[in-house]
Amino acid sequence: MRLGAFAGVTLAARVAAADPPKPAAHYAKLFTQGAAWTYDVSLTTWDGDKIAAMEAEGIDTLKMPSSKYPRKTTTEQLRCNVVKVAKLRTATVSEVACDKDFAPYVRFAGVYLASARGLFELGEFPASESDVPTDLDEPLIAAAPKVSRKVTPVEIAGRVDGKTVARVRRRGGAWCTSMEMVGGSIGHDGIEERCFAGVVASGTYDFGPELQRWKYRVR
């Protein structure tokens, strides 16, 4: 009787040990089969028609700071849902599908992996543990994030030209990661930010010489 009880406890311990780490709360919904959510997505750009009208009136827009250029914003909705979830030995993987694609600027559809380190994106759904890449880089967000800020000078042709500011911070009930390009001579300041609260709950993307600011938020 004692031996049987001991064997049962041992078997239960082995089963528990085989379970992958539970996905952290700030991205757990990404690994919930059937979960669905909707984003409001907006794109803000400079208003080319209004700029052309200003130039037709004799205004030299090249002498204006770009922050003064007229802007226009369009909005759309994007619906996503978790279509597949699998538990491996060291991680949980899921596949998310969406009804639209704004890649590469705003992209949510794809394969995600939650490990003890944090949340990662994969190129394809792994059929087994052996298919999980062993060279995964930094996670999109750590399983246990810590507030941080890192400033790095940007060098172009041997001279400092602006800086990047990488942050991890808490905002309301979400954990946010961001990378900003500040003070460079090429284009305007850029930013990429993602905030995690169950899913990727909100964010901003805008890099490049032209204003092309994508913003999204879960409804």
C-alpha positions, 0 to 999 in steps of 0.5 A: 500500500505504501509502495503504491502510494509512493509510486503514484506520488512519483508519477505525478511529480514526473508529469508535473515536471514535464509541463512547460512553464505557464505563460506569464499573465501579460501575454497569457491570452496569446496562448488561450485556444479560441481567444479573440480580440479586436484592434483599432488601428490608425495611420497618420501621415503628412497630408500631401494634398494640403502641402501641395495647396500651400506650395501653390499659394507660394508658401515654401514648405521646405523652410517649415519644420516637419512638425508643422506639416498638415497631417491626415489620419485613417483608421481601420479595425483588425480582428485576431484570434488564437487558432492553435495551441500546443504544449511542449516540454519546455515551452507553449506555442500558439498560432494567431490569425488575423483578418488583415495584414499591415506588415511589416509595420503592424503585424500580429498574425504568426507563431508565438512561443512562451518559455521560462525566458519570455515571449518569442516569435517563430517562423513556423509552428514546431511539430516537436521540441526538437523543432524549436530553434536553439538560438532564440535571441532576446524575447519580445518581453521577458516573463518577469520584466524589469524596468530599465532604460538604455541610451546608445549613441548612433554613429554615422561616418565616424560621428555621433548622429542622434541616439537610441533609447531602449526602455522597459516600463510599467504603464497602467496594467501593461508592461511596455517595451520601446525603442526610440531614435532621437535627434538623428539627421535622417528624417524625424524621430522614430519610435517602436513601442509594444505594450503587453496586457494579456495580448499585445494590447497597444503600440506605436510604430514610426521609423523612416524619413517620412511620417508614417505613424501606426498606432493600435489599441485593443478595444 
